[in-house]
Structure formats: C-alpha cells, structure tokens
Amino acid sequence: MSKGAPASAARSAAGLAGFLVVAGLQLAAVLLALWAVLWLLPSGFALRAGAPLSLATFGTLGYATWRALHTRHRIPAGVAVGRAQAPKLWELVDGAASAAGVAVPDGVTVVADATAALGERTRLLGLIGGRRDLYLGLPLLQVMEPDRLKAVVAHELAHSSTGLGRWAPLAYRGRVAVGRTVPRISPRNPAGAVLRAYARFYRRLDAPFSRAQELAADRIAASHAGAEATAAALRDLPALAGMQRLFHAEYVGPGWQAGYMPDDVFGGLLRVLAARTTEMTMLRAREPEPPGPWDTHPSLAERVAAVQALPASAEDTGPAKEDTSPAKEDTGPAKEDTGPAEGTASDPPPELVPDLPALGQALQAVAFPPRGRAVVSWDECLSVARTSEMEREAEAALAAISRAAGSAVPNAGRLLSLVADGRLRAAAESVFPDAPPEEATARIVELLGLMLALAALRSGVARWRHSWTGAAEVVAVDGTYLNLAELAAAAADPETTEAVRAYLTEAGVDLAAAASRPGSARAQVLGGLVNLSADGARTDLLITDLGLLLVPGLPRGRGAESKRRLTRIAADGVPAGGAAASPDPAPAPSPDVPPDPARDPADAPADGVSPDGGRFVPFVDVAGLTTLPGRRKGWVIGMRGGAELTLKPALDTDELPGGWAAWDEAVTFLAGTR
C-alpha cells in the first residue's frame, strides 16, 4: 500500500461529505436572501407575503435539493441463490471475501446481464452503509472457468477492502452512490446547477484514488486467482458483455418487438457464443468503449499490463485459455443449430450451481416475462421476427408509393400491375426526385424483392433458414435456394413482368396474400417524459418509433409512482396499434431498450393504465410541429385533420433515461417538412 493511499481515501471521503455541505450552504444562502427581502418590505405586507414567498423560494429549492440528492435503491431483477442451493458457489464467494479481507456478502443473486457487481443499500450518498449483495450474471456462470470467476468476484469484493485506508470502503460506496444520483438530476432542477458543478470538482478530486483502488482490487484478485486468470477475466468481461448486446439486438429484440419470446433465452446465448468464437476473440483483443464520466477505471490495456507484471502466485497453474467457451450447461438443442465451434472446452469446469439450465429458466421468468407475448421455439421466434421486420419496411414503402401513384398498393400483385403499365417508375421518381435513373431502378428492384419474398412466405412456398453465425435467408420450403433477386430484377422490366407473375402463380405464390399478424407487434420505445401538460391535463408521454403514447397522469405529488408506472408500460412495449398494455406486478425491461435490470423493490402495481386508457398519436398523422417561445418551452402538434395538441413541461416534469434526448429528436423530425 502506498503511503499516500490513506490520505487519498480520506480526501475522497471528505469530498463526498462536501455534497451535503454545499447543499446546506445553497439553502442557507437562499434563506438569508429571503429574509433580507422580507426585512426591506413593509411589515404588514411582509407578513402576508412571507409564507407564499418562502414556499416559492426556500420550499421549492429544498424540495429540489432533496430530489437531486435522494438515492433510489434499485435492486436488479434476478434469482437469489442460497448456500443450500449452491454450496460450491458460496465456497468460491467465501474464499474471495477472505482474500479481500472483507465480510462475506449478505446474499448472492444471479442476474441476466454479463456482469458482476457488489450492491450496497447506502444512505446519505454512501456515508452510511447497509446490506451488501453480490450480483452475478448468469452468462458468467455459464461460460467462465472457475479461476476467472474467482478473480471477478475477488475484484468486486475488494472494493470494500481497507487495504488502501480505513476510509477506502466509504469512498467507494460514496462514489457509486454519487455516480448513480448526479446524472439523474434534471436540467430543470433549480438546485442542480450548483450540485453538478460540485460534482465535477468531486470527480476530479476522487479520480486518482479511484484509479488506485481499481488497480489494488486487480492485485487482490491476482493474488487470489492468479495473474493469468485475472488478466483473462479482465478481457472476458467486456467481450462477453459485447456479445450479449449483439445477441439481444440480433436475436431477442426483433422477436420481442414482434410480440414473441423465445422459450430459452440463455440457451440461445450459449449457441451464439459457441458459433461466434471469431467475434469473441476480436472483442477480447479490443479496447472497450470509453467509459462514462463517473467510471474512472484505468484503461483495459493498463490494467492487464499491471496484472501481468505481478509475480506469479501459487494460484497460477498454467496459462489461461484465450477463448471463452460455453460450458456443458446447454439447455437443449435448437433447430438448425450449427453445432459447437472449435475451441469448445473438452473438460468442462465443475458446476458451481447445480442444474444451471433450470436456474436459467427461473431467471428468464423474472427478467423477461412474456407480458402477453407468445412463448415459442427459437426457430419460430426468429422466423416471425424477420417477417415482421420485412412487413414494417414494406408498409412504409407501399404507403409512399400509394401516395405517389394516387391509388392503394396493398400487395405484390398490385405492385406488379404498376410495373406493367409503367406507373411504378413514375411513382418512384416522384418519391425520390433527386435520385439518378440507376438508383431509382435499384430501389424498384429492392422493393419488388421485398414484396415477392413476403408473398412467398405468406403463401407457405418459402421459409426462413437461420444461422447463429450470420444473417438469416429466405429459402424454399424444402431448403433449396430461392433466387428472388433474379425474379425481382425480371419483374422490374415491364416486358417480363407478366412472365414473372405467371411463374410465381404456377409455383403457388399468392401475390395478393395479406400479412397474417399472428403476434402482438410492439413499437420500439425510445424514451419517456413524466408529468407534462397535454391540452391542460397532466399527462405522461412515451416516445416510440411509430408515434407518441399519451397516458393520463397521476395527481401532483405522486411523481415517483408515475415514473415507475411509465417504466412498466415502456417495459411491456406499446402495441403497434398504440394502446398501452395493461400493467402487471412483475415488470421487466424490453430488450429493445438497453436492458436495465435494476428495479425498485417497492415496485408494487400502481394505478394502472387500461388497454384503452392512453392516446396514441401516430407520426404519419402529424402534419407539423411548432415550438412555443418562452423560458419554459411548449410545443403545438398539428394533425393532418386540422386538430392540434399542445404539450408543455411542468415544474415537476421528469424523464425516463434518455427521455429528453428522444423528445428533442422527435421534435426535430416532426418540425421538418412532412
């Protein structure tokens, strides 16, 4: 331990206490100014104005300060694992705690994300500690070798070690609490400017000790699990998290948005990891994305180099393997599985948790409840998801072509008729007036290929063939190649359009087949705002990729409840028709939005929103948007039918993560030429 480490820890702890001092001084300054104003006023008027003026200034600032510094204890959605259920896992945790010189956590919870974290229920921005729980991602238990997992757990527990001074644990938990609280301070919070300014000072003050604390935790992990295993774990964590994001974006998210849920989420992740070893290797060699302003970890390269420079410990039994291979706890075969990839461990590690597949199913029920979605096999889920994506793209394209052509174009058959009489090219050129002729031709062929593929799928002549290593493709029902690109190119030529129509009809393709809509497709939620005024009524707002969902607001003073309720509605997903889904006492985040497994333990069902309780404003019905002038902006949304909707923020307006950014993008889009 360096001689300056205890002093650095003490400075960080003192800087943490400074938040409360700054907040108190700000309130005291406002109170003194208020008294000075009242002292100058005539006594009779001062008595009458004192109460409302105090409430408007000191009361407002006091409430704003409490809101700014109030720490919500968010508990990740997961499955608690007791000692009796997983004695080997708890043995690993006990050993890591002993190596770090800290108390064993009060509980271990398995969560969905590929991460490990020590959560503590602190108070007063971390100045007072509380219950400590270790959160371990199921993907780590599925694929990590025990030595690497030992390193990960030891590192997390070492954050509470007093090895860098008696104030080091307080400095760490305070840093976590501040990093969670300050970014949530609304830009419209009157107490926020001073607190954010002090937060920047605190971050600079704490950064050197934070870096030293991370490197010290790495050293403790290396002394316990071995330097090679620790270095490998440092590379594995960001790579595994990156693969999980890819998995959710390419496999889970589209099905979820289409109204379907795979029956084995974590088994699918294992298959992707087994099939995409090349991508995993590339991610392990890459420096992770730059961290956020409150993450003062040294760079991955610096941490790995520091660990590898340590002398070998007794725990080192040989070089760590470079691949992260799925362990034996797979959850059953999937259709069209590509099989295990090269590098799969031939001698799988021992089970730290008995019956890991069953734990995965229990965790899926908690982290990804269907919420009205159909639970189906992976093959069916992926097929419906890809078809739904194509149908949404086709709907937008056909709507534009219909407006340009002056008549409805509902299906592939009608589209071929437009090609045959030369009207499709004219419509495409009006939709893309600046496109050169060759680009217009390419767009026509692309649209025809899309519509022919949809017609073949709807007619049962074609199906999807999926791969865990790349994109899915449309093939004939017997699995043979289906050259739709050549057919689309031929169909784009008016001289051969009818020949293509005859060929497809003979092959059994119904060119007039309509979308079956078997699922309950959801619009993608981009953000949300709580406690707006919509035509004078309190309203909560969700911004989706298809339109705006306005939900009747709750009475003033129930802002936290409103925010939890809107979060649940966003998690359920907004059906493509726009009606809010009925809330459920077991909410879960949508994979369409970066999954935030953290959840308030008091998230009991609030006043719900019935399926018809909200109002959906589709973007296609909006003619334009005007921003109202003034200190507090407002917006008037003009509808194509002539109606208007006025939205204004209130004093207690709040946001879901990314809410204002999503709204600003929507305003820019709607204010443009429609």
C-alpha positions in Angstrom: 0.0 0.0 0.0 1.4 3.4 -1.0 2.0 5.9 1.8 -0.4 8.4 0.2 -3.3 6.0 -0.2 -4.9 6.5 3.2 -4.7 10.3 2.7 -6.3 10.0 -0.8 -9.1 7.9 0.6 -9.7 10.4 3.4 -9.8 13.3 0.8 -12.3 11.3 -1.3 -14.5 10.7 1.8 -14.3 14.4 2.7 -15.2 15.3 -0.8 -18.3 13.1 -0.6 -19.4 14.8 2.6 -19.0 18.1 0.8 -22.1 17.4 -1.2 -24.2 17.8 1.9 -22.3 20.9 2.9 -22.8 22.5 -0.5 -26.5 21.7 -0.5 -26.8 23.2 3.0 -24.9 26.3 2.1 -27.1 26.8 -1.0 -30.2 26.5 1.1 -28.8 28.9 3.7 -27.9 31.5 1.0 -31.5 31.4 -0.3 -32.9 31.7 3.2 -30.7 34.7 4.0 -31.7 36.4 0.8 -35.3 35.7 1.5 -35.0 37.2 5.0 -33.2 40.2 3.6 -36.0 40.8 1.1 -38.7 40.4 3.7 -36.8 42.8 6.1 -36.9 45.5 3.5 -40.6 45.2 2.9 -43.3 46.9 5.0 -44.1 44.8 8.0 -47.8 44.2 7.1 -47.0 43.2 3.5 -44.1 41.1 4.7 -46.3 39.1 7.0 -48.8 38.5 4.2 -46.2 37.7 1.6 -43.8 35.7 3.9 -45.5 32.3 3.7 -46.1 32.2 -0.1 -42.7 33.7 -0.9 -40.9 31.2 1.4 -42.8 28.4 -0.2 -41.9 29.6 -3.7 -38.2 30.1 -3.0 -36.8 28.2 0.0 -39.5 25.4 -0.1 -39.1 24.9 -3.9 -35.3 24.8 -3.6 -35.4 22.5 -0.5 -37.7 20.0 -2.4 -35.5 20.3 -5.5 -32.4 19.6 -3.3 -34.0 16.5 -1.8 -35.0 15.2 -5.2 -31.5 15.8 -6.5 -29.7 14.0 -3.7 -32.3 11.4 -3.0 -30.7 8.0 -3.7 -33.1 5.3 -5.0 -32.1 1.8 -4.1 -32.5 -0.2 -7.2 -32.4 -3.9 -7.0 -31.5 -5.9 -10.2 -34.1 -8.4 -11.2 -32.7 -11.8 -10.5 -32.9 -15.1 -8.6 -31.4 -15.3 -5.1 -29.2 -18.3 -4.6 -28.7 -19.5 -1.1 -25.9 -21.6 0.4 -28.0 -24.7 0.4 -28.8 -24.3 -3.3 -25.2 -23.7 -4.5 -22.6 -24.6 -1.8 -19.7 -24.6 -4.3 -20.6 -21.1 -5.5 -20.8 -19.8 -1.9 -17.5 -21.6 -1.2 -16.0 -19.5 -4.1 -17.5 -16.3 -2.6 -16.2 -17.1 0.9 -12.7 -17.6 -0.4 -12.8 -14.4 -2.4 -14.1 -12.5 0.7 -11.3 -13.9 2.8 -8.7 -13.0 0.2 -10.0 -9.4 0.0 -10.2 -9.1 3.8 -13.9 -8.2 3.8 -17.1 -9.6 5.2 -19.0 -12.2 3.1 -21.9 -10.6 1.2 -25.3 -10.9 2.8 -26.7 -12.6 -0.4 -25.9 -13.7 -3.9 -28.3 -13.0 -6.7 -28.0 -14.3 -10.3 -29.0 -11.7 -12.8 -29.4 -11.6 -16.6 -26.5 -9.3 -17.7 -23.0 -10.5 -18.2 -21.6 -8.6 -15.3 -20.6 -8.8 -11.6 -21.3 -6.1 -9.0 -21.4 -5.6 -5.3 -24.6 -3.7 -4.4 -25.0 -1.9 -1.0 -28.1 -0.2 0.3 -26.4 3.0 1.4 -27.8 6.2 2.8 -26.7 9.9 2.7 -24.8 9.4 -0.6 -22.9 6.4 0.7 -21.9 8.0 4.0 -23.8 5.3 5.8 -23.5 1.7 4.6 -26.1 -1.1 4.7 -26.8 -4.6 3.4 -24.4 -5.9 0.8 -25.4 -8.2 -2.0 -23.3 -9.8 -4.8 -24.9 -9.8 -8.2 -23.5 -12.3 -10.7 -24.6 -12.6 -14.3 -25.8 -16.0 -15.5 -23.6 -15.7 -18.6 -20.6 -15.7 -16.3 -21.7 -18.8 -14.6 -22.4 -20.4 -18.0 -19.0 -19.8 -19.7 -16.4 -18.7 -17.3 -13.8 -21.1 -15.9 -13.8 -21.1 -12.0 -10.4 -19.4 -11.7 -11.6 -16.5 -13.9 -14.8 -16.3 -11.9 -12.8 -16.3 -8.7 -10.9 -13.3 -10.0 -14.0 -11.4 -10.9 -15.7 -12.0 -7.5 -12.5 -11.2 -5.6 -12.1 -7.9 -7.5 -15.7 -6.8 -6.8 -15.4 -7.7 -3.1 -12.0 -5.9 -2.8 -13.7 -2.6 -3.4 -14.8 -2.8 0.2 -11.3 -3.6 1.4 -9.5 -1.3 3.9 -6.2 -2.1 2.2 -5.9 1.5 0.9 -7.0 3.0 4.2 -9.9 2.9 6.6 -11.9 5.4 4.5 -11.5 3.5 1.3 -14.8 1.5 1.6 -16.7 4.7 2.3 -15.1 6.4 -0.6 -16.0 3.6 -3.0 -19.6 3.3 -2.0 -20.0 7.1 -2.0 -18.5 7.2 -5.5 -21.1 4.6 -6.6 -24.0 6.5 -5.0 -22.9 9.8 -6.4 -22.4 8.3 -9.9 -25.9 6.9 -9.7 -27.5 10.1 -8.4 -25.9 13.1 -10.1 -26.7 12.0 -13.7 -30.4 11.8 -12.7 -30.5 15.5 -11.7 -32.9 17.1 -14.2 -31.5 20.0 -16.1 -34.7 21.9 -15.0 -33.9 21.3 -11.3 -33.2 24.7 -9.7 -30.8 23.1 -7.2 -29.0 21.2 -9.9 -26.5 23.7 -11.3 -24.6 24.1 -8.0 -24.6 20.4 -7.3 -23.5 19.4 -10.8 -20.7 22.0 -10.5 -19.5 20.5 -7.2 -19.9 17.0 -8.7 -17.3 17.9 -11.4 -14.9 19.1 -8.6 -15.6 15.9 -6.6 -14.9 13.7 -9.7 -11.5 15.4 -10.2 -10.7 15.1 -6.5 -11.7 11.4 -6.4 -10.3 10.2 -9.7 -6.7 9.5 -8.6 -7.8 7.4 -5.6 -10.5 5.7 -7.7 -7.9 4.5 -10.2 -5.6 3.4 -7.4 -8.5 1.5 -5.8 -9.3 -0.3 -9.1 -5.7 -1.4 -9.6 -5.5 -2.5 -5.9 -8.6 -4.6 -6.5 -7.0 -6.2 -9.5 -3.9 -7.0 -7.4 -6.0 -8.7 -4.8 -7.8 -10.7 -7.5 -4.5 -11.7 -9.0 -3.1 -12.8 -5.6 -6.2 -15.0 -5.1 -6.9 -16.4 -8.5 -3.6 -16.0 -10.3 -2.4 -13.3 -12.6 -3.1 -15.1 -15.8 -6.7 -15.9 -14.8 -7.2 -12.3 -13.7 -5.9 -10.9 -16.9 -8.1 -13.3 -18.9 -11.1 -12.3 -16.8 -10.4 -8.6 -17.5 -10.5 -9.3 -21.2 -13.5 -11.6 -21.0 -16.0 -9.3 -19.2 -16.3 -6.6 -21.8 -16.1 -9.1 -24.6 -18.9 -11.2 -23.1 -21.0 -8.1 -22.5 -20.5 -7.1 -26.1 -21.6 -10.5 -27.4 -24.7 -10.3 -25.2 -25.6 -6.9 -26.6 -25.2 -8.3 -30.1 -27.3 -11.3 -29.1 -30.1 -9.2 -27.8 -30.0 -6.8 -30.8 -30.0 -9.6 -33.5 -31.9 -12.4 -31.9 -34.0 -11.5 -28.8 -35.0 -7.9 -29.6 -36.7 -8.4 -33.0 -38.8 -11.3 -31.7 -39.7 -9.3 -28.6 -40.8 -6.3 -30.7 -42.9 -8.6 -32.9 -44.8 -10.0 -30.0 -42.9 -13.3 -29.4 -40.5 -14.6 -26.8 -38.0 -17.5 -27.3 -38.5 -20.3 -24.8 -34.8 -20.5 -23.9 -33.1 -17.1 -23.9 -29.9 -18.1 -22.2 -29.6 -21.3 -24.2 -29.6 -19.2 -27.3 -26.8 -17.0 -25.9 -24.7 -20.2 -25.4 -25.3 -21.2 -29.0 -24.2 -17.7 -30.3 -21.1 -17.8 -28.1 -20.3 -21.3 -29.4 -20.8 -20.3 -33.1 -19.1 -16.9 -33.0 -15.8 -17.6 -31.5 -14.1 -15.4 -34.0 -16.1 -12.4 -33.0 -15.4 -13.2 -29.3 -11.7 -13.4 -29.9 -11.8 -10.0 -31.7 -13.8 -8.4 -28.8 -11.3 -9.8 -26.3 -8.4 -8.1 -28.2 -10.2 -4.8 -28.5 -10.1 -1.9 -26.0 -13.7 -1.4 -24.7 -15.7 1.7 -25.4 -14.7 4.8 -23.4 -16.4 4.7 -20.0 -18.8 7.2 -18.7 -17.7 10.3 -16.8 -18.3 8.5 -13.4 -16.3 5.4 -14.3 -12.7 6.2 -13.5 -11.3 2.7 -14.3 -7.9 2.8 -15.9 -7.8 1.5 -19.5 -8.1 -2.2 -20.0 -4.6 -2.4 -21.5 -3.1 -0.6 -18.5 -5.0 -3.0 -16.1 -3.9 -6.1 -18.0 -0.3 -4.9 -18.1 -0.3 -4.2 -14.4 -1.7 -7.6 -13.6 0.7 -9.4 -15.9 3.6 -7.6 -14.3 2.8 -9.1 -10.9 4.9 -12.1 -9.7 3.3 -15.5 -10.3 1.3 -16.7 -7.3 0.6 -20.2 -6.1 -2.8 -20.0 -7.7 -1.3 -19.9 -11.2 -1.4 -23.4 -12.6 -0.7 -22.6 -16.2 -1.6 -20.2 -19.0 -5.2 -19.2 -19.2 -7.1 -20.2 -22.2 -7.8 -17.4 -24.7 -11.3 -18.5 -25.7 -14.4 -18.1 -23.6 -16.2 -21.4 -24.4 -19.7 -22.4 -23.4 -19.7 -24.9 -20.6 -21.7 -28.1 -20.6 -24.8 -26.5 -19.1 -26.5 -26.0 -22.5 -30.3 -26.2 -22.4 -31.2 -28.4 -25.3 -30.8 -28.4 -29.0 -32.3 -25.8 -31.3 -33.4 -26.2 -34.8 -30.8 -25.6 -37.5 -28.1 -25.4 -34.8 -24.6 -25.1 -36.2 -23.1 -27.3 -33.6 -20.2 -26.4 -31.2 -17.5 -24.2 -32.5 -13.8 -25.1 -32.5 -12.2 -24.4 -29.2 -15.0 -25.7 -27.0 -13.6 -26.9 -23.7 -13.3 -30.7 -23.8 -13.0 -30.8 -20.0 -15.8 -28.5 -18.8 -15.5 -26.9 -15.4 -17.4 -28.3 -12.4 -20.9 -26.9 -11.8 -20.9 -24.1 -9.3 -24.7 -24.0 -9.4 -26.5 -27.4 -9.8 -28.9 -27.5 -12.7 -27.9 -24.3 -14.3 -30.5 -24.7 -17.1 -33.3 -24.7 -14.5 -31.8 -21.6 -13.0 -31.8 -20.0 -16.5 -35.5 -20.8 -16.9 -36.2 -19.3 -13.5 -34.2 -16.2 -14.3 -35.9 -15.8 -17.7 -39.3 -15.8 -15.9 -38.1 -12.9 -13.7 -36.0 -10.9 -16.2 -38.0 -11.4 -19.4 -41.7 -12.3 -18.6 -43.7 -12.6 -21.8 -46.2 -9.9 -20.8 -48.7 -11.1 -23.4 -46.1 -12.3 -25.9 -46.3 -15.8 -27.3 -43.5 -18.1 -26.0 -42.3 -20.2 -28.9 -39.2 -22.1 -30.0 -36.2 -20.2 -31.2 -36.9 -21.2 -34.8 -40.4 -19.8 -34.8 -39.5 -16.7 -32.8 -36.7 -15.8 -35.3 -38.9 -16.5 -38.3 -41.8 -14.3 -37.1 -39.3 -11.6 -36.1 -37.7 -11.4 -39.5 -41.0 -11.5 -41.3 -42.4 -8.7 -39.0 -39.4 -6.5 -39.8 -39.9 -7.0 -43.5 -43.6 -6.2 -43.2 -43.0 -3.0 -41.4 -40.5 -2.0 -44.1 -43.0 -2.9 -46.8 -45.8 -1.0 -45.2 -43.8 2.2 -45.1 -42.6 1.8 -48.7 -46.1 0.9 -50.0 -47.6 3.9 -48.2 -45.2 6.2 -50.0 -45.8 4.5 -53.4 -49.6 4.6 -52.9 -49.5 8.4 -52.2 -47.3 8.9 -55.3 -49.5 6.7 -57.6 -52.8 8.1 -56.3 -54.2 4.7 -55.6 -53.8 2.0 -52.9 -50.9 -0.5 -53.5 -51.6 -3.2 -50.8 -49.7 -6.2 -52.1 -47.2 -7.6 -54.6 -49.8 -8.3 -57.2 -50.9 -4.7 -57.4 -47.2 -3.7 -57.4 -46.6 -5.8 -60.5 -49.5 -4.2 -62.2 -48.0 -0.8 -61.7 -44.7 -2.1 -63.2 -46.5 -3.5 -66.2 -48.2 -0.2 -67.1 -45.1 1.9 -66.3 -46.6 3.8 -63.3 -44.2 2.3 -60.7 -41.2 4.1 -62.1 -43.1 7.3 -62.3 -44.1 6.9 -58.7 -40.6 6.0 -57.6 -39.2 9.0 -59.3 -41.7 11.3 -57.6 -40.7 9.8 -54.2 -37.0 10.1 -54.9 -36.9 13.2 -57.3 -33.1 13.7 -56.9 -32.1 10.1 -57.5 -30.4 9.2 -60.8 -32.1 6.7 -63.0 -29.9 3.8 -62.0 -30.6 4.4 -58.3 -34.4 4.6 -59.0 -34.1 1.2 -60.8 -32.2 -0.3 -57.8 -34.9 0.9 -55.4 -37.6 -0.6 -57.5 -35.9 -3.9 -57.7 -35.3 -3.8 -53.9 -39.0 -3.1 -53.2 -40.0 -5.9 -55.6 -37.7 -8.4 -54.0 -39.1 -7.5 -50.6 -42.7 -7.9 -51.7 -42.0 -11.1 -53.6 -40.3 -12.6 -50.6 -43.2 -11.6 -48.3 -45.7 -13.1 -50.8 -43.7 -16.4 -50.9 -43.5 -16.5 -47.1 -47.2 -15.8 -46.6 -48.1 -18.4 -49.2 -46.1 -21.2 -47.5 -43.9 -21.5 -50.5 -40.8 -20.2 -48.7 -39.4 -20.2 -45.2 -36.6 -18.7 -43.2 -33.3 -20.5 -42.7 -31.5 -19.2 -39.6 -27.9 -19.2 -38.6 -26.2 -18.5 -35.3 -23.2 -17.1 -37.2 -24.8 -14.6 -39.6 -27.9 -13.3 -41.3 -31.0 -15.5 -42.0 -32.1 -16.1 -45.6 -35.3 -17.0 -47.3 -35.3 -20.4 -48.9 -37.8 -22.8 -50.5 -39.8 -24.9 -48.0 -37.6 -27.9 -48.9 -34.5 -25.9 -48.1 -33.3 -25.3 -51.7 -32.0 -22.0 -53.0 -34.7 -19.5 -53.9 -33.3 -16.8 -56.3 -35.7 -14.0 -55.5 -33.2 -11.3 -56.6 -33.3 -12.5 -60.2 -37.1 -12.7 -60.2 -37.3 -9.1 -58.8 -34.9 -7.9 -61.5 -37.0 -9.5 -64.2 -40.2 -8.2 -62.6 -38.9 -4.7 -62.7 -38.8 -4.8 -66.6 -42.3 -4.2 -68.0 -41.6 -6.6 -70.8 -41.1 -9.6 -68.5 -43.4 -8.6 -65.6 -46.3 -10.7 -66.6 -44.0 -13.7 -67.2 -42.7 -13.4 -63.7 -46.3 -13.2 -62.4 -47.3 -16.4 -64.3 -44.2 -18.2 -63.0 -44.9 -17.3 -59.4 -48.6 -18.2 -59.6 -47.7 -21.6 -61.0 -45.3 -22.1 -58.2 -48.1 -21.5 -55.7 -47.3 -17.9 -54.6 -50.4 -15.9 -53.8 -49.3 -12.4 -54.8 -52.4 -10.9 -53.0 -51.7 -12.7 -49.7 -52.0 -10.3 -46.7 -50.0 -10.2 -43.5 -51.3 -12.6 -41.0 -50.4 -10.5 -38.0 -50.1 -13.6 -35.7 -48.3 -11.8 -33.0 -48.8 -8.7 -30.9 -46.2 -6.4 -32.5 -44.8 -3.6 -30.4 -43.5 -0.2 -31.3 -39.9 0.4 -30.1 -39.9 2.8 -27.1 -37.2 5.4 -27.4 -37.8 7.4 -24.2 -40.4 8.9 -21.9 -41.4 12.0 -20.0 -43.4 12.2 -16.8 -45.8 14.9 -15.7 -46.3 17.0 -18.9 -49.3 19.1 -19.6 -51.3 18.0 -22.7 -54.0 20.5 -23.6 -54.0 21.5 -19.9 -54.3 17.9 -18.5 -51.5 16.1 -16.6 -50.1 13.5 -18.9 -47.2 11.1 -19.2 -45.6 10.6 -22.6 -43.8 7.7 -24.3 -41.8 8.4 -27.5 -41.8 5.4 -29.8 -40.5 4.9 -33.4 -44.1 4.9 -34.6 -45.6 7.8 -32.6 -46.4 9.2 -29.2 -48.3 7.5 -26.5 -50.0 9.9 -24.1 -51.0 8.3 -20.7 -53.3 10.1 -18.3 -51.1 11.4 -15.5 -51.5 10.8 -11.7 -52.2 13.6 -9.3 -49.4 16.0 -8.3 -47.2 14.6 -5.5 -47.2 11.1 -7.0 -44.3 11.7 -9.4 -42.2 8.7 -8.3 -45.3 6.5 -8.7 -45.9 8.0 -12.2 -42.3 7.3 -13.2 -42.5 3.7 -12.1 -45.8 3.2 -13.9 -44.5 4.7 -17.1 -41.4 2.5 -16.8 -43.6 -0.6 -16.6 -45.6 0.5 -19.6 -42.4 1.0 -21.6 -41.1 -2.4 -20.5 -44.3 -4.1 -21.6 -44.0 -2.4 -25.0 -46.5 -0.3 -26.9 -48.5 -2.4 -29.3 -48.2 -1.3 -32.9 -51.8 -0.1 -32.8 -50.8 2.3 -30.0 -52.8 1.1 -26.9 -50.9 0.8 -23.7 -50.6 -2.7 -22.4 -52.2 -3.4 -19.0 -49.7 -3.3 -16.2 -48.5 -6.4 -14.4 -47.0 -6.7 -10.9 -43.9 -8.3 -12.4 -42.4 -5.8 -14.8 -39.3 -6.4 -16.9 -37.2 -4.3 -19.3 -37.6 -4.7 -23.0 -34.5 -5.8 -24.9 -35.4 -3.1 -27.5 -34.1 -0.6 -25.0 -30.7 -1.2 -23.4 -31.9 -3.7 -20.6 -31.7 -2.0 -17.2 -32.2 -4.9 -14.8 -32.3 -2.6 -11.8 -35.7 -2.3 -10.3 -37.1 -0.6 -7.2 -38.1 -3.2 -4.5 -41.2 -1.1 -3.9 -42.5 -1.5 -7.4 -45.9 -2.8 -6.5 -48.6 -2.3 -9.0 -49.6 1.4 -9.2 -52.7 2.8 -10.6 -52.8 1.0 -13.9 -53.5 2.0 -17.4 -56.2 0.1 -19.1 -55.6 -1.1 -22.7 -57.7 1.9 -23.9 -56.5 4.4 -21.3 -53.9 6.1 -23.4 -54.0 8.1 -26.6 -51.6 7.2 -29.4 -50.6 9.9 -31.9 -49.0 8.2 -35.0 -46.3 10.1 -36.7 -48.0 9.6 -40.0 -51.0 11.6 -38.8 -48.8 14.6 -37.8 -48.7 17.5 -40.3 -46.1 19.5 -38.4 -44.9 20.8 -35.0 -44.4 24.4 -33.7 -42.2 25.3 -30.7 -43.8 27.9 -28.4 -41.5 30.7 -27.3 -40.8 31.4 -23.7 -38.5 30.4 -20.8 -40.3 27.1 -20.5 -40.9 25.8 -24.0 -44.1 24.3 -25.2 -45.0 22.5 -28.4 -48.1 22.5 -30.7 -48.5 19.4 -32.7 -50.7 19.9 -35.8 -52.6 16.9 -37.1 -53.5 16.3 -40.7 -57.2 16.5 -39.9 -56.7 20.1 -38.6 -56.8 19.3 -34.8 -54.0 20.4 -32.6 -52.3 19.1 -29.4 -50.4 21.4 -27.1 -47.7 19.9 -24.8 -45.9 21.9 -22.1 -43.5 20.8 -19.3 -44.5 21.4 -15.7 -42.4 22.2 -12.6 -42.2 18.5 -11.6 -41.6 17.1 -15.1 -39.2 14.2 -15.0 -37.8 11.8 -17.6 -37.1 8.1 -18.1 -33.4 7.6 -19.1 -32.9 9.3 -22.4 -36.3 10.9 -22.4 -35.4 14.5 -23.3 -32.9 13.4 -25.9 -35.6 11.2 -27.6 -38.1 14.1 -27.4 -35.6 16.5 -28.9 -35.1 14.1 -31.8 -38.8 13.7 -32.3 -39.3 17.5 -32.3 -36.6 17.9 -34.9 -38.3 15.2 -37.0 -41.8 16.5 -36.7 -40.9 20.1 -37.2 -39.4 19.3 -40.6 -41.1 19.1 -43.9 -43.9 16.5 -43.5 
